[in-house]
Amino acid sequence: MPSSRKKGVRVILLAFISSQGPVSPFCYPVDSRNYFSYNAGAMGLSGHRDACNDFDNETASVSNSNSPSISIYTSRRKFIQYSTVTIAGATSFTPFASEAGAADITDDDTYPPRASNDKNSKANPAPVFTTRKYRNIVLSNGLKVVLVQDSLVQRSSVAMCIDGAGQFAEPTNIPGLAHLMEHIILSSTRSRNVIEQEARILWSKLDTEKDLVNSGGEEDFEEWLSENDGESNGFTAPGLVCFHFNSPHEVLPEGLERFARLFSINEVESTIAKGVIPREIGRVASELDRTGDASRAFYFLKRNFNPEHPFARFSAGSKTTLQTIPAEEGIDVASSLVEFFRDHYLSPKATLVVVGRDDLSSLDRWISPFSNVMSQKPSHAGKLLPVFPDPMIGQRGAHNNLMQAIILRSKDDIQVDENYQTLCIEWPLSLFYDYPTNSEDRVITANAVGFVLTQIICRRGPGSLRSLLEKLNWSPAIGSKGVPRVSFPVDVSGFQVLRMEVCLTLDGFSNRSAAISAVFDSIRRVTEKPLQLDLIKQYLAAGLIHGYLLAPRPPDAITLAVDSMRFGIGGNGIGSNDFNWYLMPPPDDEESALRMRQIVTETLEIMSNESGPLVSVRASPKAVFAFSGGIIDQRISTPPIFSPWKVEPVTGARYLVESRANGAYSYFKSVAWIAAAVDGVELSAPYLNPLLPIKIRPPRPIIERQGLTRGSRIFYTEDEPNTEGDSISKLETGKLAESRPNWKLWQIQKGSSGLPMPVRPPEPSVECAFVVQLLSSLPSTFTSTQLVLANLWLLSFDDEVLDLAELGAVAGIAYETSMNSAGLRLSFRGVSQTLPSFVRRFCRRLVQHHVKLLDGSTKISESVRQSAVSDAYRSPKINRLEKLQMSDNARLITEKEVATQGLFFLRCTNGGRLISQGDVVPSEALGLLSELQFVFREFGFAEGFSSQPELADLLYKPFWKPRDSSPCLLPGISLISDACGRIPR
C-alpha cells in the first residue's frame, strides 16, 4: 500500500500535465493542442535496417527478430549481459503509400512525394508509437531493464518491481513485514565519499568544487528528491512490490545512482541499524483506512477466508502485528527484515524501467550502478510456488440455507450517498498465468477475462441486468450509478477474487434477496447456450479500441514494470518491436479467442453457483433501520451494538449475517414476468453489436504530393479498387463536393483544423468524425417558448435513442446535437468502420422522432423537462420573467407541442452540409452524403430560410453524449485502460 508520507500524487497524474494546462483522464484537453501529452506506447515498428545505430558501435550483434529470446552480445560495459533494441519511429510519422505505387496510379508525376515508406510494411490497426525508442537489457546480476527514450515526455520516471516480494511472501508470524520492508527501502540515508562524488561529476556534470562540498553528508533519498522537484512512492501488492520516482530530466542520472543504492544489502542493514523501524511502523499503521466503504469491504472479505490462506492475513501491518506481538514472542523484527530482503529482493526476479527524454545510450550508461544490487544469495534457495488452500469458509447456515451479510457503513464516510447501497458478490478463482514459451502464445489474465465478463453481464441496453433492475426501481437510472462493476481485489497467478458490485436503491435494498436472485438468474441465462465466437471477438475488439487505439497516453514506467512481471519482455510482452497490445489477445487471433471463450465459459459456470460466493450488502444506517423490511426480506430492528451483529476486528465495522429470504427467486420471477408483459423488459443472452467490428481495420494511408507550381494534393488509399480500377482517390483542396445543390460535402484534410476531438495518439488513427449541419435560419428567430420546445425535442430524442447510443459507446462512438444560428448541428465521432452506420441509424430515427411523440410511443420524462428548463435558464436570449414562467409551465407542455415544433423545424430546413475528417476516404464520405439526402428527402426545400455558414462556424467544440459514456465510465474499461486506473498505486 502507498505510504502516507510519500508524495505520490504527481506520479499518477504526471502524464496528464502539460505546459498548456491539465489534461483530463477522460480525454478532454484544456487546449486541443495538448495531443502531445500522448507520448507513445510500449511497442514499435519492426525490422528496420538501422535499428542498431544508437548503440554507439559498442554492440557486436543485436537481434531484431520477433522471438522472445534475447541475443548475447559483447560489450565494453561488463555489467550488461544481454540486450535487444526496439526503435519506434524509425520511419516517417505517417504510413504513407510508396512513391512507386502512387506513380503507377496517378498521372501527376511532376509531384514529388512528401514522404513515403515501404509498401509491403505490416499494416497495424493501431498507433505504432513513433515518439519512443526501446532497449531491453539483462544485467550481469540477472536484473531485467527496459529503457524508454520518449521525445515528448515531460519528466523522467523510473520504476523497480520485484516479483515474489509481496504480501504473500512474508512470514506468517509477522503480518505486514513486506509492507514495512517497502518503507525501510525508501527511508534509506547515505554518506557520499570522494569516489562517489567524482562519479557524480561525470554523470551530473557539476561545474564547481563548491557543488562537491554542498553535496556531502547524510541525506535521505526522498529529501534529496524533494529538493530537486521530484517525488517517490511505493506499493506492496500480494505478489510483488514496486518502487518508483519521477524527476526533472537533468537530475535523472544522479537520481538513478541514489535509487540503485536503496537496494544494496549493506544500505538496508545500515538503515535498519539506525533505528528507523519504530518510526516506519508508525507510518505503516497510519495508512489503515477504518471508515472507507472499500476498506471495510476488503477486510470483511479477508475475514471470511480460510485462516490458512495467505490472503486471510493482515498484510497491511500495524503496531500490534509489527511491534507489540513480536516483542511479546521474542521475535527480532530487524533480523526478520534483513532475512526477508535477502530471500525475496532478488535481482533475477526484478525489472527496472527507465523512461526519459535522453537518448538510449545515455540511459544505458546511467543504469550501471544497478548491476551490483540485490545480488546476494538467499538463505535458503529453491522455494516452490505457493499452493493455495481452499479459500472461502462459506456462507451457509445451520440448515444449509444460503446466507448474506449486511455491513453497516460508517457515518464518517462522506463519499457515499446514504440513499444508494452496494450489493457485493465475490467469487474465488484460480487462473494460472503461464509465461509463454512460444512467441505466438499470449497470457490471458484475470483483467482480460473480467473485461469480457463485464461486457456480458454488466452490459447496457435491452435484455441486460441493468435495464431490468432499473425498470423494477431496484437500481438507480441516473448516469452510470446503476451499471454493475467487476473488479479484482486480489490477482496473482493461481488465485484471484472476482468481485461484482451492483448499486441498489432503497427499494432495491428492501428487496435485496430478490435482487441477488436477479444477478444469478442473469448469469445462468448466459450459460444456457454456448457463447458465440464472434461475440468474444467483438469484446476483444472493444478492449483494443478503448485500451489502446483511443488511449490518451502510453503506459508509464510503473505500468511497464508491473506488466513485465506477468507478460515478460519482448515477443508478446512489453517493449516488442511489432504492434502488440499485450493486455488482451487481438480479435483476429483465432486460437486466443477460442481460449478466451473457454476460460470465460468456465468462469460463468463458477459464478452461476449461488453457494460458492461471498454475498454482502454495504448499507447506510438509514437503509438498515428504515428500509430493510420488504415483501420477503425481514426488517432489521436490533441495534448494532447487540447480537446478532458482529464486529470486523480490523476496521471495527459492524455486520449482520442473515439467511436469504425464502421464496426470493419465485418473487423475482413474478416481478420479472410483469416487467416483461407490461414494459417488454426481460433478461436475455448477449447479442452481437452491429456497431462493433469483429476485426479492426488499419488506418488508411494518406499521400500528400507537393507540386512545384500547383500547390499540394491529397490522395486517400481505398480499401478496394474503384470502378476505374484505381485504388487511390483524390480530393482537390478547398473545394466542396456537390451532388444536389442544397447538400454539399467538405472533407477536412489531415493537418487542418477540424472538429475538436479528445486527446489521442499522434500517430495515424482509425478514428474519424462527421458533422451533419441541417441548414435553417429559423433558430435565430426563435422565441423563448420555441427555444424551450426545440430543446425538449432534442432532449427527448436523447432519451429515445439511448439504446443506440449505448451500443455505440462500446464501439467508441459518441454524438452531440445542438441548435446554432445556421440550424441544427449533429456531430459524431468513432471508429471509421462503423461510424457511418451509426450516423445513418441516428438520422433515420431523428426524422421519425416527432411521429413517436405524436402516437404516444415516446413520452417526455420529468428529468428531460428539468434539463430543458436548466438549459433555458442559461440562455442569454430569455429574460428573467420568462425563465420563471417557463419553470412553472414546463410540466404542462405536451408531447404534441414538442413534436409539432420538431416537425416545423425540419420543414424549415434548406439543405445541409456534411463535414468529414479523420480516417475517411472520399468515396465513403460521398456515399454517406447520398444516404443522408435520402434520409432527409422530405425536408430541405424550404424557401426563405436559407443559411450559408462558413466552415469555421460549424467546428465549435462539441459536448459529447451520452455523458456517462466517457471512457472511464464505461463498464470494464478500468480493467484494461491505463488512464482509468488499471494498476492500483
N, C-alpha and C positions, 0 to 999 in steps of 0.2 A: 504494500500500500504506500502511496506517496507520503513523504514526510511533511509534517505541518510546518516545519521550519525552512524547508527548501522551497525556493521560489521557482515553481514550475509552470505558472500560468502562461507566460510568454513562450515557453517551449511548445505548447499545444497550439497557440494562436499565431505562431511565427509565420506560417505560410499564408496567412490572410492579411498581413500588414504590408503596406507599400508606402512609398513616398507620396502617393496621391491620396491616401486615406485607407481606412479598413475595408477589407473585402469580406462580405458575409459568407459563412459556410453554406448558406442556402443559395449561393451562386449569383447574388445580385450585387454588382460592384457599385461603389460610390461614384466612380467615374468609369465610363465604358472603356477607357484606355487601359484599365488595370488588368487586362488579359495577361500581362507579363507576370502576374503572380502565379500563373501556372508555369512551373519551371520545367517540367518534363516528367517522365516516368521511369520505370525500372527496367526497360528493355530498349533495344536499339536496332539499327539496320544490320543486315547480315552480309558477311562475305565481302567486305570492302578490301581492295588491294592494299590500301595504305593504313590498315588498321593498326599497325605496329609502329607507326612513325613516332609516337610520343614516348617511346621507351628510351630515347636519347642514345640509341645504338648500344644499349647495355644488354640487350636480350639476344641470346644466341638463336633461340627458336621459340616461337609462340604459336599456340594452336588457336585457330579461328573456327574450328569445327563446331557443330551443334551438340557434340557429345558432352555429357556431364563430367567426363573425366578431365582432369587438369594436367596439362603437359608440363614436364620438368624442363627447366632451362637453367643455364649457368648465369651467375651474376656476381659482380664485384661486391655487392652487399650480401654478405653471407647469411644475414638473418632472414632472407627470403628463400623459401624452398620451392614453391610453385607459384605460377602466375598465369592468368589469361587476361586479355583485354577486350573490352567491348566499346566500340565507338558509335555513339548515336549522333547523327547529324553530319556524317562524313560526306553525304551527298547534299544536293540543294534542298532548300527549305520545302518546296512543293514538288510532289512526284509528277513532274511534267512528262508529257509524252516525248519520245525521242525525236531528234531532228529529222532523221531519215524517214521515220514513219509519217511525220507531218508533211514532209515534202512530197511524199508519194500521193497525198490526198488533195492537197491544195495547189493552186497554180501560182500562189504568191511566193515564188522562190526568192524574190528580192528582199523578203522579210527575214532577217536572221533570227534564230530562236533566242529568246531572252534567257532561258535556262532549260536544261534537259537532263535526263538520267537514262539508265539502262532500260530499254524497252521490255526486257524479259525479267525485270526485277520482281520479286514476290509481292503480290498485292495484299496489303494488310487492311483489315476492316477498322483500324483504329489508329490513333496517333503513334508515331514511331519515335517520339521524344528526341527531337533534333537539338535540344539545348543541353543534353547531358552526354558525358562520356563515362564509361565504367572500366574499372580494372579489378579483377578478383585475384587475391593473393593468399597463399598459405605460408605463414612464417615458420621458421625452423622449430619453434616450440609447439606447432600444430594449430596456432590461432588463425582462424579464417578472417580475412579482411576484405571488405568491399569499399573501394574508393570511388567516389562520385564527383566528377567535375561538372558543376552546374553554372552556366554562364549568367543566369538570371537570378540566382538565389540571393536573398537579401542579407543573410547571416550564415556563418558556418555552423554546422551542427555535427555532433558526434554521439554515437550510442554504442554501448557494450552490453550484449546479452549473453548470459551463461546458462546453458541448459543443465538441468539436474541440480540446481542450487536454490530451488524454490521452497515453498512451504511443505510440500510432501517429502522433502529430503531431511527435514530437521528431526532431531531425536524426540521420541515420544515423551520423555520426562522433562523437556524444556520447551513447551509450546511458545512460539513466537521467536525462536532463536534465529531463523532465517531472516525475519524482518529486522531484528536487531543487528544482524550482520550487515544488512544493507545500510543502516545508519552509521555503523562503525566505519565502513569503507569511505563514505563521503565526509567523515569527520576527521580525516587524517590531517595531521600537521607535519611539517618537514623543515629541515635546515638545508640550505644550499651551500655547498662548499665551492672552492675556487674552480674545480674542474667542471662542475655543473654550470657555473656562471660563464665559463669560457664556451661551453657547448651552446649555451643560450645566446651568446654573441652571434654565432653562426646562423642560428635559426631566427632570432628576433631582430638581428641587426642593430644592436644597441650602439649608440654613437659616442657616448662619453663614459669615462670612468665613474662619473657621478651616478650613472644608472646602475653600475655594479654595486656600489655601496648601498644604494637605496633598496636593492633587491635582496639583500641579505636578511638573515634572521628567520625565525619560525613564522609560518604563515599558513592559515587554514586554506584549503583549496577553494572552498566556497567564498571565503572572504576575498581572496585574490580575484576570483571570477566576478564577484560583485563590483569590485573596484574597477574592473575592466569592462563593465557593461555587459556582463554575461550572466547566465543562470544555469543551475544544475538541479537535477532531481533523480529519483529512482523509484522503482516499484517492485514489489515481490509478489509474483503470481504463484499458483500451485506448482507449476512445473519449471519455472525459470525466474531469474532475477535480471533486472535491466537497469543500467545507469546511463544517464545522458546529460549533455550540456550543450549550450549554444553560446556563441560569442561573435564579436566583430571579426572580420576576416584577418585583420592584421595581427591579432593575438592568438590565432589558431595554433601556430607552431608551439608556442610556449604552453598553451592550454593542453595540447596533446601530450607534451612531456610531463606536465604535472598530473594529468589524468592517468597516464600509464603508471606512475609511481603509487597511485592509490591501490593497485592490485599486486603490489610486491608483498611477499610474506613478511619480510623484515619491517615494512611500513605498517602492516596490520598489527604485528606484535608490539611495535613501538607505540602505536596509537592506543592499544588496549592497556599497555603498561602505564600510560599517563593518566589513567583513572577517569576516562570519559564514559565508562559503562553506565554509572548511575544517571548521568545527565541524559544519555541517549535512551535509557529505559523510560525515563520520564517523557521524552518526546514521542516514543513509540506509544505509550499509554494515552497520550493526549490526542492521538489520531482517531480513537474509537468514537464512532457516532452512535449514541444511545437513543436518539429521538427520531432519526430519519426513517421514513417508511421503508426504503430499500434496505437499510441496515437491519431493521427488525425482521424483515422477510428473510434476509440472508442467514441470520443466526437462528431463526426458527427452523429453517431448512437443515442447518447443521445439527440441531438438537434432535431431529428425527432420523438421523443416520445411525447406522451401526457404530457403536463406540470404537470398534476395531478398525474402522475405515479411516484413512488419513484425513479425509475431508471433514470428519467429525471433530477434529482437534481445533482448539482455539489458536489459530495460527497468527492472529494479529499481534498477540502478546500484550502483557500488562505488567504492572509492578508485582502482582501476585505470582504470575507464572514465571517471570524472569528474575525476580529478586527475593520475594518472601519465601516461596516454596523451595527454591534451590538452597537458600540459606538454612532452612529447617532440615533438609535432607542431605546437607553437606556436599552439594554439587558446586563445583567451581565453574561459574559461567564464563570467566575469562579463558580458561583452558578449553572449554567446550567451543567457544568461538574460534579459537585457533585451530582446533581439530576440524571444525566444520569447514573452515576456509581451506585447509589442506586437502580435505576429502572431496570437496564439491566445487571449489573455484579452480577449475582445471582448464588450461588453455585449449586443448583439443575439443572441448565442448563449448567454446565461446566463439562469438562472432563480433567483430568490430566494424562499424560502418562510419565512414567519414564523408560528409557532404560539404563541399567548399567551392569557392569561385576559382581557386588557384588550379594550375594545371596538374595533371595526374603525376607527373614526375616529382613535383614539389610535395604533393601529398604523400607520395611513396617514400620520400626521404624522411618526412616528419613522423612516420609511424615506427621508425626504427626502435624506439625505447620499448615497444610492446613485444619485441622478440624475446625478452627476458622475464616477462611477468607470468605468474601462475604456472611456473614450470616445475613446481615441487611435486614429489611423488606422494600419492595419498597413503595414509597409514595402513589401509587395507584395500587392495585393488580387487577388481572383478565383481563389483556389485551388480546383481541382476536387476532387471527391470521389475518394478513392484507388481505383484499380483493382487489386485484389489478384491477384498471380500465383498459379500453381498451388501449393497449399500443401504437399503432402506429397512427400517424396523417394521413399517407398515402402519396402516390406519384402520384396523378392524376392531370392532367392539367385542363384547362378551359373547354375543350370538352370531359372530362372523358377519355382522352387518357393516356397510360402508360408513366411514366417518369423514368428517370435515372439521376444520378448526376455524375459529374466528379470532383474529389478532386485533386487539384494541389499539388504535393509533394513539400516538402521543398528542396531547393538546399543544405541545410546544412546536410541533411540526407545522409551520405555516405555509409550506409549499404545496399542500394538498387541500382540495376542496372537500368540506365535510358532506357535501351532497353527492359525491361520487366515491364509490368503494371499488376495491380491486380484487377480483377473483383470480387466484393464482393456482395453476396446476403444474406440478413438476414431476418429470419422469427421469429416472437414471438410465443412461445409455452406455454402451461400451464399443465405441467406434475406434478402431486402431488405425493409426497413421503410419503406414509403412513407407520408408524412404524409397523413392522409385529407383529400381535397378536398371531400368531402360529409359532412354531419353524421351520416349514417347509416352511413358506412363505418367499419370497425374495423380496427385494426392487429393482425395475428396475429403474435405474437413467437415466438422460439425456446423460451422458457419454456412458453408455452401448448402448442406442438407437443410439447415434451418431456413435459408432463404427460399428454397423450393417449397418447403412445408408452409411457409408464410403465404406464398402465392396460392397455395391450395386451400388452406384453412382460413387464413386471415384476409382473403381477397375481398375486394369491393364488388358491388354490382349485384345483379339478380342471382338468386339461389345461394347467396353467401350467408354465413353465420351472422355477420354484422347486420345485414339488411333485415333478417328475421328478428334479432334481438332489438333492433331499433323500432321495428313495427310493433313489437309487444311492449315497448317502452321500458325494457329491461336494461337497455344500454343507451347512452346519450347519442343524439343525432347531430350534435354540434361539432363541426370541424372534424378533427381526427381522433377525438377522445374515444369514440366507440369502436375504433379499429383494434382488433386483438393484436397483441405484440408477442413475438417469440424472441427469446434471448437464451444465453448460456452462462449462468453464474460461475460455472467451472467447466473448463475444457482442456483436458490433457489426453494424450494418446491412451486409449483403453478405458477412459472414464469421462463422461460428460453428464451434465444435468440440463435437460431441456425444460425451459420454463415458458409457459404460455400465460399471459395476463389479459384479462377481459375487464373493461371498466363497466361497473354496474351503477344504475341509478338507485335511488331509494326504493322504488318499486321493484327493481331487479333484486335488491338485497332482501326484500320481503319474500321473494320467490327464489331464493338462492339455490335451493335443491333442484328446482326445475331448470334454472339457468345452467347448472352443472350438467344436467342430463342433456340439455341442448348442445353443449360443447361436444360431449361424447357421441351424440347422435350424428352431428355434422362430420365427425371423424369416421364413424362407421359407414356413413353414406359414401365417402370417398373410396373405402376399401371394398365396396360391393363389386366393382368391376376393375380389371387391370388398368393402370394408368396408361394413356396413350404416349407413345414415344415422342410424337410431335409436340405434345403438351410439355414434356420435360425440356425439349429443345427450345421451346418458346421461353420457358423460365430461365434457361441458361442465356438466351439472347437478352432477356430483360436485365439479368445481372451484368452482362457485358456492357449494355447501354449505360446503366446508372453507375456501375462501379468503376468503369474505365473510360468509355467513349466520351461521356459528358462530365467526367470528374473535374472539379475546379482546380485541383492541384495534384502533383505527383506524390508518390509515397515519400515520407520524410525519413530521417535516419533511424528513428525509433521503429517505424513500421518495417523498414527493410531488415533491421536487426532481429526483430521478433519473428518476421516471416521466414528468415533464413533457418530458424530452428526447426520449422515444420516443412518447408518446401525445398530447402537446400539452396545451393548457389550454382548458377549455370544450368544448362539444359532447360527444364521446365520450371526452374526456381527463379530466384531474383538475379538480376544482372545478366539476363540472357541477351544474346546478340540478335535474336529474332523477335518478331512480335510475340508477346507471351503475357497474357493476363492470367497469372497463376492461381488466383483465388478460386476460380471456377473453371471447369472444362469449357472449351469453345463449343457452341451449338452444333458445329459441323463435325465434331469428334464422335462418331457413331458408337465406338466402344465405351468411351467415358459416359456418354448419355445413357447407355444400357446399364452401366454400373450405378449411375446416379439413380435411375429408376428402381433398381433392385434395393439399394440402401433406403431410399425414401419409402418404398413399399413395406420393407421390414420395420422401419421406424413407425409407420402408421399402424401396423399391426400391434406394436407395443403400446402405442398411445390409445388404441381402441379398448384396451382392457381397463375397466374402471377400478379394479382392485389394486393396480400397480402403482399409481402416482400418489404424491402427497398433495392434498387439496386444502386450501386455506382461503379465507377472505379477510383482507385487511380493511377494517371498518372504523368509522369515526364514532365517538360516543353518541352523537345524535342518531346515527343509523342503528346502533346496537340497542339502545334503550327506548327508541321511539318508533322504529320501523322494522324491528326484527321479526315480528309476527305477521304471517301471511296466511294464505288459504291452506297450505300444507305445512309450512315451517312454523315451529313453535316460537312464541315470544320469549325473549331473554329478560328476566326480571331480577336475577341475582346480582348484587353489586360486585364489581370486580375484585374486591378485597376478600371475598368469601369463596369457598368451594362451590362449584367445581372449577372455578377459574384457577389457572396456574400461572407461574412466573417463569419466563425465559431468563436464565441466570446472567447472561452477558449484557443484554440491553435493558433488562428489567421489564420487558413487555409482558402485559397480561394477555393470556389467551385461554380460550374455552374450546374443548373438543366435544362436538355433538354428532349424533347419528344423522345420516342422510334421511330426509323425511320419507316416510312410506308413501308410495304412490307418486313419487316425484316424476318418474318417467311417463306414467299414464297421464298425469296432469299436463306435462309439457306437450305430449302428443295431441291432447284435446285442444289446447290453445293454438298449437301449430296448425291443426286442421281448420280451425276457424279463420286464422290468418290467411291460409291458402284459399279457402272458399270465398271469403269476403274481399280480400285485397290482392289475391293472386301471389302472395309471398310464401315461398316454401324452400326448404333446403334442397340443393341439387349438387350433383358432382361437378367438378370444374370442367370448363369447356375451352376450346381454342379461341384465342383472342384474334379477331380479324385485323386488328391494328398492330399486332406484334409479329414481326418477321421471324421465321424459323432460322434463317441464316442471314447474317448481316453482310450487306454488300459493301465493298471497299469504296472510298470516296472516288469520284470520277476525276481524273486528271484534267487540268486546265493548261492550255498553251497560250501564252501571250507572245505575239510576234510583233516586233518593233520595226516599223517602216522608216525608210530614210526621209521621206517627204510626206507620207500619208498618215502619220500617226501610228497607233497600235491597234491591233485587232485581237479579240478573244475567241478562242476555239474551245469548245467543250467536247470531251470524248464521250461518245454514246456507248450504251451497253450493247446495242445491236445495230447492224448497218441499216441505214435508212433506205428509202425507195430507190435512190440513185446509186446505191451501193457504197456510199461513203460511210465512214464510221466517225466522222467529226462534223459537228455542227458549228456554224459561225454566226455570231451575233454582232452586228455593227454597233459601235459605241454611240451612245447618245441618241438612239432612235427608238421610237415607240413602234412595237409590232401591232398592226391593226388587222382585225378580222371583221368587225362590224363598226360603223362609225362611232357609236356611243360606248364601245368597250375597247380598251387598249391594255397592252402588256408592257411593263417596264421591268427588265431583268437587270439587277444591280450586279456589276462586275466585282470580282474579288479585289479587295483592297479599297473599294469605295465605301463611303459612309452609308450604312443602311439602317435597318431597324435595330435599335439597341437590344443586345442579347446578353444572357447571363455569362459569367466568366467561363471560358472554355479553353482547352489546349490550343496553343498557337499553330499546331500542325493542321493539315487538311482534315476536314471533318465530314461525317455522314449527315450532319445536321443541316437543315435548311429552314427557311421562313417564308411565309406568304402573307401579303396584306391584300384583302379584298375591300375596296372602297366603293360603296354604293353612293353614287353622286346625287345630291339633292341640296337645294338651298333652304329647304323647309326648316331644319333645326335652328338656323339663325333667326327665324321669325317666331319660334315657339313662345307661347305664353307660359306663365308659371304652371298652369293646370296641364297643358300639353307636355311640358317638360316632365312632370311627375308621371303622367300616363305613359310616356315613351320610356321612362326609366323603369316603370313597373313591367312594361312589355319585355324589356331586355332581362331584368332580374328574374322574372317568372320563367323566361326561356332558359336561364341558367339552371333553374330547378328541373325543368322538363328534360334538359339534355344532360343531366348529371350522370346517367348511366353511360352515355357515350364518352363523356369527359373522363370518367374513372377508368374506362377501358383504355383510353388514350394516354392517361397519366402513367400507366405501367410501361407503355412504349415510349415514354419520354416526350409526350405531346402535351402542349398547353395552348390556351387560346385567350383572347381578350375581345370584348365588344365595347365600343364607346361611340357616342354621338360627338360630332365635331361640326364646324361651320360648313364643311363640304358634304355632310351627310352622315353615313354610318360606316365606321371602320371596323372590320373584322380582322384580327391578327392571329397568326398561327405559327408555331414552331415545333419541330420534331425531326425524327429520322426521315430522310428523303424517300425511303422505300414505301412508307405508309402514310405520310402526311397528306399527300393529295387525296387519298381515300377518305381521310378524316375530314378534310375541307369539304368534299362533296357531300358526305353524310350530314355534316353540320349545316350546310346551306340549305339542303333539302328540307331538313326539319325546321329551319328558321322560317321558310316561306309557308309552312303548314302550321306554325305555332298559333296564329290567330284562329285557325279552324278549330283546334283543340280547346282553345279558350271559349269559343262560342258554343261548342257542343257539350261542354262540361267535363270532358275527359281530363282536362288540366285545370287545377284550382290554384289560386294565388294564396300562398301560405302567409301566416301572420309575420313570420320572420322576413319575408320578402317585402311586405308593406313597411315594416320598420326600417329596413335598409333603404327603401326608396325615400322615406321621409328624411333619414340621416343624410343621404346624398343631396337632397333638396336644400337642407339647411346649410350645406357648404357651397351652394351655388350663388355666385355674386349677382345673378340676374333676378333673384327673388328677394323682395324686401321682407322686413321682419314681420309685418302684419300678415302677409301672405304665407309665411312659414308657419305661423301659429294656426292659421286657418287650415293649412294642409295637414298639420299634425292631427287636427280634430276630424278631418274628412277622409283621411287615408283609409280607414276601415270601411267607409261607405262606398268606396269605388268598386264597381262590379267588374267581373271578368269581361263582360260585353264591352264596357267602355275602354278597357285596356286593349282588347282585340281590335276594336274599331280604330283606335289610334295607331296601332301597329300596321294594320292594313292600309290606312291612309298614308302613312309614311312610304310604304313600299310602292304605292301607286304614284307617289310624287317624286320618284327617282327618275333620273335622266341619264342612264348608262352607268358605267363602272370602270374601275381600274383594278388591275391585278399586278402586284409587285412581287417579284420573286428574288430570293438571294440564297446563297449557300450552294449546297450540293444538288443543284437542279440544272438539267440541260435544257436548251431552248425547246426541244420537241415536247418535253414533259410540261413545261410552262404553257406552251401554246395549246396542248391538249386539255389542260385544266381550264384555261381560259374559254375554250369552246364548250366544255361541260358546264361551266358556271353560266354562260349565256343561255344554255338550255334550262338550267335550274330556275333562272330569273326571267324566263322567256315572256311571262305575262306582265312583267314590270320593266321600267327603264325607258319608257317612251313619253313621259310627261313633259309637256311644253311649259315654259315659264319658270322652271325650277332648275335650270342648268347651273352647273358649277364646274369650274376649271382650276382645280388646286394645283399648286406646284408640288413636285416630288417631295421636297423637304417638309412641306406642310403635313404630309401623311406619315412621317417617320418619327413621331414623338414616342417617348418611352411608354411601352405597354405595362399594364399591371396584370400579370398572367393569372389565369384561372384554370381549374379550381384552386382556391387559395391554399387548401390543405394538400395540394399535390406537389408542393416544393420537395425537392429530392429527399431531404432527411425526414420528412413526414410520411413518406410512402411506406407501406408495410414491408419490413425486411431489409430496407436499404441500409440501415445501420449495421447490418451483419456483413455487408460486402463493400461498404464505402469508407475509405479512409477519412474523408472530410466529415463524415457523420459519426465518428467515434467508434470505428470498428474495433480498435485496440484500446481497452481501458488503460489509462495512465495513472 
